[in-house]
Amino acid sequence: MSNCTHRMVRTGYEPTSTAYNQCNVEVRKWMTPTDSLQKIGQLKLGESGFAVSCNEQRALDILRNEACSINANIIN
């Protein structure tokens, strides 16, 4: 067994920076899109199948880092 390793599938974007800085990204579940918002990408997280110690906080950290890398301000 290994540490927590998520499988990531990016759609519509590539990170513009590998130097992740914590930014102020809001996480909202089931948010209804509006005309004032623009979807700039999608990230699906999954388990690699051989991981242990994965938890929701680690997944949220990955989502926030990815959002910061492309200057997003909301994770839905």
Residue pairs with C-beta under 8 A, 6 or more apart in sequence:
1 50
1 51
1 52
2 50
2 51
2 52
3 51
3 52
3 53
4 51
4 52
4 53
4 54
4 55
4 58
5 48
5 50
5 51
6 45
6 46
6 47
6 48
6 51
6 54
6 58
6 59
6 62
7 45
7 46
7 47
7 48
8 43
8 44
8 45
8 46
8 62
8 66
9 43
9 44
9 46
10 41
10 42
10 43
10 66
11 41
11 42
11 43
11 44
12 39
12 40
12 41
12 42
13 40
13 41
13 70
15 66
15 69
15 70
16 69
16 70
16 71
17 68
17 69
18 69
20 65
20 68
20 69
21 68
22 64
22 68
23 64
23 67
23 68
23 71
23 73
24 73
25 63
25 64
25 67
25 68
25 72
25 73
25 74
25 75
26 73
26 74
26 75
27 60
27 63
27 64
27 74
27 75
28 74
28 75
28 76
29 76
30 76
31 74
31 76
33 39
33 76
37 74
40 70
40 72
41 70
41 72
43 63
43 66
45 59
45 62
45 63
47 54
63 75
64 75
67 73
67 74
67 75
